[in-house]
Amino acid sequence: MASDAVTLTVGTREVRISSPGRVLWPEVGITKLELAEYLAAVGDAFVAANGDRPVALQRFPDGVDGEQFFSKNPPRGVPEWVRTTVVTFPSKRTHPMLVIDEAAAAVWMAQMNTVVFHPWPSRASDSDHPDQLRIDLDPQPGRGYRDAVAAAPVLREVLREAGLEAFVKTSGNRGLHVFAPIEPTHDYIDVRHAVIAAARELERRMPDQVTTAWWKEERGERVFVDFNQAARDRTIAGAYSPRPLAAATVSCPLAWDELDESDPERYTVRTVPDRLRAIGDPWAGLNDTRGDIDVLLEWWDRDVAAGQGEMPYPPDYPKMPGEPMRVQPSRARNKD
């Protein structure tokens, strides 16, 4: 049952939490208040990873088993101290999005029943030029988390050969996310091409375990490298963001030397604050140095010259230059 509102002190702010007893994760009994307290507890690391970026909110007013929706426009009642920034979407429309500058902003977003935070890979002041290269390792049916764990160090070596230093986190589910900080000198098209180039190189080194095939019917039992997460307005759960799964898991940053022994089920809204206090933030150095994607773009050009060109964009995207037909291969063959 919902109870009367409470007020949390977060930094210098007082944030009101209405219906604090509302249960958001029924299986483990985590309430809206506990979610807000979690975000306050991990606030510094959360802001370091996700702050100063346009952020979309995945909201669950009736808990993670109920209906959900994405807020890209700022909702009503935004406090005057929560910043917004104007971004351009693939449709060429522009409108404001929220920006997190302090932990209190994330707690206020939890007050709006936000469970998952989706930050852009670019800064609020320059949303057209990503400063993060992000690669999503997504195990397909028949594969699991351990398969993503096997692929991630190989991907790290690929990126190192291209002059980039990689950081890894759990997705909060079955996969892994690998990030590399980059100079914000290229647009989304170039960064997506850089991701495709890295993904193809990983696929060459692990052809039986990894695939870049966009169409599900061609992926088989492999780990899919989801290159379209690098397209403009495509986002993945931010570091330390909860996930809408029964155990209230969190997308948790890891040190590379703990990857082999990691288990995504261990990193939850209830356990991650203690983990952070005990070992610190494995991503503390994420923004210390930035690489460039020039080598990856050379690999892209090499692959294009060898006949490996553009890949399909997401289905709701406008048609992009050089893009192949968005028809799954079996349907294309049937038409022939």
C-alpha positions, 0 to 999 in steps of 0.5 A: 500500500502507498503511504504518505510522502517522505522527503529525502535530503540529497546533497543540498536538495530536499526531494519529495517522494510521494507514495514511497511504499509503492512496490516497484519490484514485486518479487523482491519487495523493493519500493519506490522509496528504496529505489530513491535511496539507492540512487542517493547512495550511488549518486556520485558514481551515477552522476560521473557515468551518466551526468551532463548527457541528454537522458531518456527515462523508462518509467513504470508507474505500476511497477516493473510488471506493469505498463511502461513508457519512455519519456524523452520530453521533460515531464510536467513539474520539472524542478527549476534546478534540473537542467534541460538541453535541446537535441536533434532526433533522426527525424530532424525534429528538435526538442528538449531532454533532461540532463542529470547534473547531481544525484538529486536530479536522479532521485527526482526522476525516481519520484516520477517512477523512472527505473531505467536511465538511458543517457546519450553517448554525447555531452549536453553541450554537443549532442551531435558528436558522441564522446563514447563508443559503446558496444553491446554484446547481446547473447542470442538464444542458446548463448548466455552471460558466460559467452559475452564474458568470453567475447569481451576481453577479445573485444578489449584487445581489438579496441586497444589495437585501434588505440582505445581503452575499454571499460566494461559493465553488465547489462543487468541481464544476460549481456555486457556493455563495452565503452571506450571514451573518444574525442567528440570530433565525429558525428553519429554516422562515423561513430556507428561505422567505427563500431561496425568495424570493431564488431567485424574484427571481433567476428573474424576472431571469434566466428563461431561465437560472435556475429554482426548479422542484423537479421535474427534468422542469420545470427544462430547461437552466437553473441550478437554485436548490436552496432545499431545501439550506436545510431543517433537516439539509440541508448542503452541502460546507463552505468548503475541504472536499475533494470526492470527485472524480477531481481532488481539487477543493476547495470554494474561497472566491473574491473576487467580482472573481476569479469571472469568471476562476475555474475549479473544476478549479484549486482542489485539495487540492494547490493551495489551500494555496499559494493561501491563503498567496499571497492570503489567505482571501477569506472572512476577513470572513465573520463580521464583519457580519450582516444580517437576513432581514426584507426577504426574508420580506416578499418571501415574503409578497408572493409568497404573496399573489400565489399563489406558496406553499410549495414541496415539501420533500425526499422523506424529510422529514415532511409540512410545513405548507402543502406541496403534494403530492410528486408530479411534475407528469407523474404528477399529470396522468396520474392526472387 
